[in-house]
Amino acid sequence: MKPKYLYLFAASMFSLLLIMSYSASSYALSKWQTNYNKSLELLKSKKYGSALKEAQIALKENRNPYTLELTGNILQFLKKYNSSNRYFKEAVALFIAGAGKNSSKKAPDKKTADRFIKMVKNNIGLNYLFIGNNLLKKNNVKEAINTYKKGLTYASERHLSNMLMLNSAMGYENIDKFRPAALLADKVIANNPKNPFAYFVKGRAEYSLNELDSSIADLNTAASIDPSNDLFKNALEMAKERKRETEQKNLNHIKHSAGSLFK
């Protein structure tokens, strides 16, 4: 399943709006704020390289959580996910340590602080999703699974958590660990009973475990939710065919055994 890149843009823009509204009230307009605003406008214009330069200048003036978070966002758009996470993690650490210590005004209230930290942590989780996907493409499966697990420790947004679990499940399938794959897919189903990919991944794992009745039921659910997906239909037909073959083999065995009794 391909990652939903739209979430990256939505999360980042939500992040920028929150920073812009809060930082304007928390810090007096200064040189760092001027560079911060320039970076923000360049990011909105998708001029990522220039935005990064302005953000780095702002960081030299004042290494505060908001500029660190902005820099992390820019690097995320540039697909430099490991570097992005370093800035995001520092932003969270500084914010927890005391986001208002460099401010001439009061520190943010708990609701604003929690919102900021949750938002940044979800972006860290999103970076781990993309890092894991790149590892999976290179067939570094175990490392990819470990990376998805790291992402889950940060992600609280349900869609993101589901993507991390499903990709982990597909990783486990690649190394023939079908039970963990089925269990992870089942957790996604618990979060979102209308996710066809979760039923597909679970059904595929059950097929490999030779749990054909369960596999057919889950693949049938996937196909019912998304009838236009030929992948689901083909997997369902494969499971049904295997069940027919198994039943026929069992029947032939019974006939052969019964015939032997009368020899």
Helices and strands as residue ranges (DSSP letters): H 5-26, H 31-44, H 48-61, H 65-77, H 81-98, H 110-137, H 141-154, H 158-174, H 178-191, H 196-208, H 212-225, H 230-260
